[in-house]
Amino acid sequence: MLKNNKKEFWFVVGSQHLYGEEALAEVKRDSEAIVNELNEKANLPFPIVFKSLATSAAEIRKIMKEVNYNDEVAGVITWMHTFSPAKMWIAGTKLLQKPLLHLATQFYENIPWKTIDMDYMNLHQSAHGDREYGFINARLNKNNKVVVGHWKDAEVQKEVAEWMQVAYGYCESENIKVARFGDNMRDVAVTEGDKVEAQIQFGWTVDYFAIGDLVKVVNEVSQKDIDAAYEEFKEIYTLDMGNNDPAYYEKQVKEQIKIEIGLRNFLEAGNYTAFTTNFEDLYGLSQLPGLAVQRLNAEGYGFAGEGDWKTAALSRLIKIMTNNCKTGFMEDYTYELSAGSEAILGAHMLEVDPTLAASKPRVVVKPLGIGGKDDPARLIFDGTEGKGVVVSMLDLGTHYRLLINEVEAIKAKEDAPNLPVAKLLWKPQPNFKEAVKAWIYAGGGHHTVATFALTAEQVYDWSRMVNLEAVVIDKDTKIKDIINGTCK
C-alpha cells in the first residue's frame, strides 16, 4: 500500500555575470560534476537534477514557479557558487512552496595556498555568497535547511539524504486522508484537535464515518478470502493457540481477518491512508479490531486508537519518510521506577505496529477486558532495540505543538506472560525524571508515534517546513527552558 511516488530534487546554482562568460562556463561544469557524483556515489533516496545556473531574478522566479507546479519535484537544493547578489532571489523565494536546502559548500575541499590568486577567488566565493543568500532567507522568514561542508564528505551527503526523506514526507503530507470510524473517546482531551487547521497547516484530510458504514463493508467479505488469508498466516506467523479450543481460536482469528479485509476495502475505495477506531463505538462488530489493524499497519497505513486522528495522520507521515521502517503508533503504558533502571513501557491494548517487531510475531487470542466484546486476536512480539524518537502532537487551542523525545529502546530483563500485548521498553533522554517532567510540562499526550528510522533533527526539520511549534527533549534539555517556553 505504501508506494514511493517518483520524485526528484532540482539543483539551482547562484552566480552572476560580473566575472564573464568563461567563468560562468566553469561554474556550470563544476555544478554538473557535483550533481553527477552525488547521484552516483552518495546513496541518496531520490535523484538530483541540475536545473540551472541562475544569474537573474527573472530566471529564478521562473524556476520556482516550475518547482511549485511540477508534481515530480519534491524540493530545491541551492548552491551559491560565487558571490551571488541575493536580492535577485527575493521574488522567486517568496513564491517557492516546497522545501529548500541551502548547500553551503565549494567545489574544491582545500585552499591551494601556493597557487591561489584572484582568478581562483572569483570562482570560489561561496563563503561570501552563502552569507548574502542566508541573510535574504532569514529576512524572508524562510524555514530552509542549511547543510555545511564539502559535498564529497560522507556526513554532508548523509544530511542531504535525510533532508530529502523529510522533504518527500512534506510533499506527500497533502495526500494523507484519515478515516475516523466513530468519534474520539468520550472525556479524553488530548486526542481532540482542529481538523480544519490541520488541513490548512499540514494538508491532512480527516473524515468521519459511522461504524455502521464499515460494518456493511466487513459483512460483504467472502469466506473464501478469509480462509485463504488464514492459510497464509501459517507461513507468516506462529499460531499460538494457548489454552483456547482450536475451533474457537480459528474462529476468532478469522473474524479479525474478516475485519482486516473489510477495512482495507473501505480505505482503498476512498483513497484513505490512515484511520482510527474507538472501543467505545463498535456497534455491529463482534471484536475490537486488533490483528486487523496491525496487518494494515504493516502495509503502511497510519493508525491510532480512541479516535486520535492527529496521531494516525502523524504515523502515516512518518511511515512515508521512513518507507514504513520501524515506525508506528505507540502509547506510554506504565513506568519502571526502580533506581538506576527507570524506563517507560510502551504498548497498546492490541494495535502495536509490526514494523517495530524484533521477533517473529505470534497470533494470540486473549480476553481484552475492555469494550465488552469477544476475545480478539492480536500479534504479540518483542519490540526493536536501539536509538529512536517518540513524537506527539497536541492542539493548544491557539496553535499546534509537536513534542520530540530522543529515546533508546532496550531489551526487557523479564517476560510478561500475563500481559498479552506487543511492547517496547525505552529510556528517554536526558534521563527518566527530566524527560517525563518535560513531556508533562509541555502538554504531551499519552499517544505517540515511535520511530527508529528517523532522527530528532529530521522530525524537527519537518516541523519547520510546516511552521509548527516544536519542543525537542534530548540530552541538553533543561526543565526551566520548557517551562519558560524557550525550548521551541
C-alpha positions in Angstrom: 0.0 0.0 0.0 2.9 2.4 0.8 4.4 3.3 -2.6 7.2 5.7 -3.2 6.0 8.2 -5.8 8.5 9.3 -8.4 10.3 12.4 -7.1 13.4 14.4 -7.9 15.2 17.4 -6.4 16.3 20.4 -8.5 19.8 21.8 -8.1 19.9 25.5 -8.7 23.2 27.4 -8.6 23.5 31.1 -7.8 26.0 33.2 -9.7 26.2 36.4 -11.8 27.7 37.9 -15.0 30.3 40.0 -13.2 33.2 37.6 -14.0 32.4 36.9 -17.6 31.1 34.0 -19.7 34.3 31.9 -19.3 33.8 31.9 -15.5 30.2 31.0 -15.8 31.0 28.1 -18.1 33.4 26.7 -15.4 30.7 27.3 -12.7 28.3 25.2 -14.8 30.9 22.4 -15.3 31.6 22.3 -11.6 27.9 22.2 -10.8 27.2 19.3 -13.1 30.2 17.4 -11.7 28.8 17.8 -8.2 25.3 16.6 -9.2 26.7 13.6 -11.2 28.8 12.4 -8.4 26.2 12.8 -5.7 23.7 10.8 -7.8 26.3 8.1 -8.5 28.0 7.8 -5.1 26.1 9.5 -2.3 23.3 6.8 -1.8 20.6 9.4 -2.0 16.9 8.3 -1.8 16.0 10.5 -4.8 17.9 11.8 -7.8 19.2 15.4 -8.1 18.6 17.2 -11.4 20.9 20.1 -12.3 18.4 22.6 -13.4 20.1 25.9 -13.9 22.9 28.4 -13.3 20.7 31.2 -12.2 22.0 34.7 -12.8 18.9 36.9 -12.9 15.7 37.5 -10.8 13.5 36.6 -13.8 15.2 33.3 -14.3 15.0 32.4 -10.6 11.3 33.4 -10.4 10.6 31.2 -13.5 12.4 28.2 -11.9 10.5 28.5 -8.6 7.1 28.6 -10.4 8.0 25.4 -12.3 9.0 23.8 -9.0 5.6 24.6 -7.4 3.6 23.1 -10.3 5.7 20.1 -11.1 4.4 17.2 -9.0 7.7 15.2 -9.5 9.8 17.9 -7.9 9.9 17.5 -4.1 12.3 20.4 -3.3 15.1 22.7 -4.3 18.8 22.5 -3.4 20.7 25.7 -3.9 24.4 26.4 -4.0 25.9 29.9 -4.1 29.0 29.0 -6.1 30.3 32.5 -6.5 29.2 35.8 -4.9 25.5 36.0 -5.9 23.7 39.2 -5.2 20.8 37.8 -3.2 18.2 40.5 -3.9 17.7 38.7 -7.2 16.4 35.6 -5.2 13.7 37.5 -3.3 10.8 37.2 -5.8 11.4 33.6 -6.6 12.0 32.5 -3.0 8.8 34.3 -1.9 6.9 32.1 -4.5 8.5 28.8 -3.5 6.1 26.5 -1.8 8.3 23.4 -1.5 11.2 22.6 0.8 14.5 24.4 0.3 18.0 23.2 1.2 21.0 25.6 1.1 24.1 23.6 0.5 27.0 25.7 1.9 29.9 24.1 0.1 32.6 24.8 -2.5 33.9 22.8 -5.4 37.4 22.3 -4.0 38.0 21.0 -0.5 41.3 22.7 0.2 42.7 26.1 -0.3 45.6 25.9 -2.8 47.9 28.1 -0.8 50.8 28.1 -3.3 48.7 29.0 -6.4 45.6 30.8 -5.0 45.0 34.1 -6.9 42.2 36.5 -7.7 41.0 34.3 -10.6 40.6 31.4 -8.1 38.7 33.8 -5.7 36.4 34.9 -8.5 35.3 31.3 -9.0 35.2 30.2 -5.3 33.5 32.8 -3.2 30.9 30.5 -1.6 31.8 31.9 1.8 30.7 35.3 0.5 27.7 34.1 -1.4 26.5 31.9 1.5 26.1 34.8 3.8 24.4 37.1 1.3 21.9 34.4 0.4 21.5 33.3 4.1 20.6 36.9 5.0 17.8 37.0 2.4 16.3 33.7 3.6 16.4 34.9 7.2 14.8 38.2 6.1 12.1 36.3 4.3 11.5 34.1 7.3 12.1 31.1 5.1 12.4 27.9 7.1 15.0 26.4 4.9 17.6 23.8 5.8 21.3 24.6 5.8 23.9 21.9 5.3 27.6 22.9 5.6 30.7 21.1 4.5 32.4 19.7 1.4 30.0 18.0 -0.9 32.1 14.8 -1.0 32.1 14.4 2.7 30.0 11.4 3.8 28.4 13.3 6.7 27.3 16.1 4.4 25.8 13.6 1.9 24.0 11.9 4.8 22.5 15.2 5.9 21.3 15.8 2.4 19.8 12.3 2.1 18.0 12.7 5.5 16.6 16.0 4.5 15.3 14.5 1.2 13.3 12.0 3.2 11.7 14.8 5.2 11.0 16.9 2.1 9.3 13.9 0.4 7.1 13.5 3.5 6.2 17.2 3.4 5.1 16.9 -0.2 3.2 13.6 0.4 1.5 15.0 3.5 -1.0 16.7 1.3 -2.2 13.2 0.3 -2.9 11.9 3.8 -6.5 11.1 4.3 -7.7 9.8 7.7 -11.0 7.9 8.1 -12.4 8.2 11.6 -14.7 5.2 12.5 -16.7 6.7 15.3 -15.7 9.8 17.3 -13.0 10.4 19.8 -13.1 8.5 23.1 -15.5 10.2 25.4 -14.0 12.5 28.1 -10.4 12.2 26.6 -9.0 15.7 25.9 -5.6 15.3 24.3 -6.9 13.4 21.2 -9.1 16.3 20.2 -8.0 18.9 17.6 -9.0 21.4 14.9 -9.3 19.4 11.8 -9.7 22.4 9.5 -6.5 23.9 10.8 -4.7 20.6 10.4 -5.8 20.5 6.7 -4.6 24.1 6.3 -1.3 23.7 8.1 -0.3 20.1 7.3 -2.5 19.1 4.3 -4.4 16.3 6.2 -7.9 15.5 5.3 -9.9 14.0 8.2 -13.3 12.5 7.5 -15.9 10.9 9.9 -17.8 7.7 9.2 -20.3 5.9 11.4 -19.1 2.4 12.5 -22.1 1.1 10.5 -20.5 2.3 7.3 -17.6 0.0 8.0 -19.7 -2.9 9.3 -21.6 -3.0 6.0 -18.3 -3.5 4.0 -17.0 -6.0 6.5 -20.1 -8.1 6.2 -19.6 -8.3 2.4 -16.2 -10.1 2.8 -16.2 -13.6 1.3 -15.5 -16.7 3.3 -13.1 -17.8 0.5 -10.9 -14.7 1.0 -10.9 -15.2 4.8 -9.9 -18.9 4.5 -7.1 -18.1 2.0 -5.7 -15.4 4.3 -5.8 -17.8 7.3 -3.7 -20.4 5.3 -1.1 -17.6 4.6 -0.9 -16.9 8.4 0.5 -20.3 9.0 3.6 -19.4 6.9 4.0 -15.8 8.2 3.3 -16.1 11.9 3.4 -18.5 14.8 -0.2 -19.6 15.5 -0.2 -19.7 19.3 -3.5 -21.3 20.4 -2.6 -21.3 24.1 -5.4 -22.7 26.2 -8.0 -22.0 23.6 -10.1 -24.7 21.9 -8.7 -25.0 18.3 -12.0 -24.3 16.7 -12.6 -21.3 18.9 -9.1 -19.9 18.2 -9.6 -20.3 14.4 -13.0 -18.6 14.6 -11.6 -15.6 16.5 -8.6 -15.2 14.2 -10.8 -15.4 11.1 -13.1 -12.7 12.5 -10.1 -10.4 12.6 -9.2 -11.4 9.1 -12.7 -10.5 8.0 -12.4 -7.1 9.7 -9.0 -6.6 8.1 -10.2 -7.3 4.6 -13.2 -5.1 5.1 -11.1 -2.2 6.5 -8.7 -2.5 3.5 -11.6 -2.5 1.0 -13.1 0.5 2.7 -9.9 2.5 2.8 -8.9 1.7 -0.7 -12.3 2.7 -2.1 -11.9 6.2 -0.5 -8.1 6.6 -1.0 -7.7 6.8 2.8 -4.1 6.3 4.0 -4.8 6.3 7.8 -7.7 5.5 10.2 -8.8 5.5 13.7 -11.1 3.2 15.8 -12.7 3.6 19.2 -13.5 0.8 21.6 -16.5 2.8 22.8 -18.0 2.7 19.4 -18.1 -0.8 18.0 -21.8 -1.4 17.3 -22.1 -4.2 14.7 -18.5 -5.5 15.2 -18.0 -8.6 17.4 -14.4 -7.6 18.3 -12.3 -4.5 18.6 -10.0 -4.5 15.5 -6.6 -5.7 16.7 -4.8 -8.1 14.4 -6.7 -6.4 11.6 -5.2 -3.0 12.4 -1.7 -4.5 12.9 -1.8 -6.1 9.5 -2.8 -2.8 7.8 0.0 -1.0 9.8 2.5 -3.5 8.3 1.3 -2.4 4.8 1.9 1.3 5.6 -1.4 2.6 6.9 -1.3 5.1 9.7 -3.4 4.4 12.8 -4.2 5.5 16.3 -6.7 4.2 18.8 -9.5 6.0 20.7 -10.3 8.3 17.7 -6.9 10.0 17.8 -6.8 11.2 14.2 -3.8 13.5 14.8 -1.6 10.6 15.8 -3.0 8.4 13.0 -2.0 11.1 10.4 1.4 11.6 12.1 2.0 7.9 11.9 1.3 7.8 8.2 3.5 10.8 7.6 6.5 9.3 9.4 5.9 5.9 7.6 6.2 7.9 4.4 9.5 9.4 5.5 10.9 6.1 6.6 9.5 3.9 3.9 7.5 2.1 6.5 10.5 1.0 8.5 10.4 0.6 12.3 7.6 3.2 12.8 4.2 3.0 14.4 1.5 4.1 16.9 2.5 3.8 20.5 1.3 4.7 24.0 3.0 5.3 27.2 1.7 2.3 29.1 3.5 2.2 32.5 6.7 3.1 34.2 9.7 1.2 35.6 10.7 3.2 38.6 13.4 1.1 40.3 16.5 3.2 41.0 19.0 3.0 38.1 16.7 1.1 35.9 14.0 3.8 35.2 12.3 3.3 31.9 8.9 3.6 30.0 7.0 0.6 28.8 5.2 1.4 25.5 2.4 -0.7 24.2 -1.4 -0.5 23.5 -4.4 -2.8 24.0 -3.9 -4.6 20.7 -2.6 -2.4 17.9 1.2 -2.3 18.3 2.7 -1.9 14.8 4.5 -5.0 13.5 7.2 -2.8 11.8 8.5 -2.4 15.3 9.0 -6.2 15.8 12.3 -7.7 16.6 11.0 -11.3 16.7 8.5 -13.4 14.6 5.0 -12.3 15.7 2.7 -14.8 17.4 -1.1 -14.8 16.8 -2.7 -14.9 20.2 -6.4 -14.9 21.2 -7.0 -13.5 24.7 -9.7 -11.6 26.5 -9.4 -7.8 26.2 -11.1 -6.8 29.4 -12.4 -3.5 27.9 -15.2 -2.7 25.4 -17.5 -5.6 26.2 -16.7 -7.5 23.0 -15.4 -11.0 22.2 -11.8 -12.1 22.7 -9.8 -10.5 19.9 -6.8 -11.9 18.1 -3.6 -9.9 18.1 0.0 -10.1 17.2 2.5 -10.3 20.0 6.2 -9.8 19.6 9.3 -8.4 21.2 10.0 -4.8 20.2 13.0 -3.5 18.5 16.1 -2.1 20.3 18.2 0.9 19.5 18.1 4.7 19.3 15.0 6.5 18.1 12.4 9.1 18.9 8.8 9.3 20.1 6.7 12.1 18.7 3.4 13.5 19.9 1.2 16.3 18.5 -1.3 18.4 20.6 -3.7 21.2 19.9 -3.4 24.1 22.4 -6.4 26.0 21.0 -4.3 28.8 19.6 -1.8 26.6 17.7 -0.5 23.0 17.3 2.7 21.9 19.1 4.9 18.9 18.3 6.9 17.1 21.0 10.0 15.1 20.1 11.8 13.0 22.6 15.0 11.1 21.9 14.9 7.6 23.4 16.8 4.3 23.4 14.8 1.1 23.3 16.2 -1.7 25.4 15.5 -5.4 25.9 13.4 -6.1 29.0 15.1 -8.3 31.6 11.9 -10.3 32.2 9.0 -11.6 30.2 5.4 -10.5 30.9 3.4 -13.7 30.3 0.1 -12.3 31.6 0.2 -9.1 29.6 -0.8 -10.2 26.1 0.4 -7.2 24.1 3.4 -6.4 21.9 5.5 -3.9 23.7 8.7 -1.7 23.7 10.8 -0.6 26.7 12.8 2.6 26.3 14.9 5.0 28.3 14.2 8.7 27.4 16.7 11.5 27.1 18.1 13.3 29.1 17.0 10.9 31.8 13.8 9.4 33.0 12.7 12.1 35.5 13.7 15.1 33.4 12.1 13.6 30.3 8.8 12.8 31.9 8.7 16.2 33.6 9.5 18.0 30.3 6.8 16.0 28.5 4.2 16.8 31.0 5.1 20.5 31.3 4.9 20.8 27.5 1.5 19.2 27.5 2.5 16.0 25.7 -0.2 13.3 25.2 -0.1 9.6 26.0 -0.3 8.6 22.4 2.8 8.9 20.3 4.4 7.7 17.1 7.6 5.8 17.8 10.2 5.6 15.1 13.7 4.0 15.0 14.3 5.1 11.4 14.3 8.9 11.8 16.4 11.3 13.9 15.0 14.0 16.1 16.6 16.5 13.7 14.6 15.1 10.8 11.3 15.4 12.6 12.3 18.9 13.7 13.1 19.8 10.1 9.5 18.8 9.1 8.1 20.9 11.9 9.9 24.0 10.5 8.7 23.2 7.0 5.1 23.5 8.2 5.7 26.3 10.7 4.8 24.1 13.6 6.0 24.9 17.1 8.3 22.0 18.3 9.7 21.0 21.7 12.8 18.7 21.5 13.6 16.8 24.6 17.1 15.4 24.4 20.4 15.2 26.3 20.6 19.0 26.5 17.0 19.7 27.8 16.6 21.9 30.8 13.2 21.9 32.6 13.3 25.7 33.1 13.6 26.1 29.3 10.5 24.0 28.8 8.5 25.9 31.4 9.6 29.3 30.2 8.8 28.3 26.6 12.3 28.9 25.2 12.8 25.3 24.0 10.8 25.6 20.8 
